[in-house]
Amino acid sequence: MTTHLHPENLALRDKYRLTGWFYDMLDYPWERQYRKWRPGLLEAVRGDVLEAGVGTGHNLAAYPPDARVTGIDLSERMLARAQRRAKRAACRVELVHADATQLPTLSDGRFDWYIATFLYCVMPDALQPAALAEMARVLKPGGRFKLVEILYSKDETIRRRQERMAAFVQRVYGARFDRNTLAHIRAIPNLEITQTSFLKDDTYLLIEGRKTAGTVV
């Protein structure tokens, strides 16, 4: 396992030393809807896959058998829980303790896919350009990515509900609803957003794209 952790991620790592014990229980109300989305999100994801922020491994069961998944996470405690799910996955899984902003052990152009669900809403905006640059580096030319994030709604009723939860969500998960992930992706020259859509309301955002073929990171 690698332990190349960005200094600004130390607070998140420490947070998840505690949150990791209770994560699946805390996340259960949301997990009931996430589990319905996973088959559609991941059924076409094949080849060499990097899942950044693999967490406790809920996505692993949804990958097809011919996927080869490298799952990374900042939290060793979360990875320990993911390991149990990895054993039941149909695909091959390797779990690595790593900081998504610096991945020195992963070679350039290695992966066909990069998957991250609710990673960038946890990651501070200051760190996102580095993580996205690493995504671009490790993807093959033409390699694809899917990111799922959560945003503040423009619907006043939903927004008020989110605002009531915001302090809890940030304190427990480190997540915020006002990250600028789309803007950060657009600032990386060799990443192209091909489609955005909402999985629910105007809050759960699916970002799909690819690494432009023939470019150099």
Secondary structure, DSSP 8 states (H G I E B T S, - for coil): ------GGGHHHHHHHHHHHHHHHHHHHHHHHHHHHHHHHHHTT--EEEEEET-TT-GGGGGS-TTEEEEEEES-HHHHHHHHHHHTT-SSEEEEEE-BTTB-TTS-TT-EEEEEEESSTTTS-TTTHHHHHHHHHHHEEEEEEEEEEEE---SSHHHHHHHHHHHHHHHHHH---S---HHHHHHTSTTEEEEEEEEEETTTEEEEEEEE-TT---
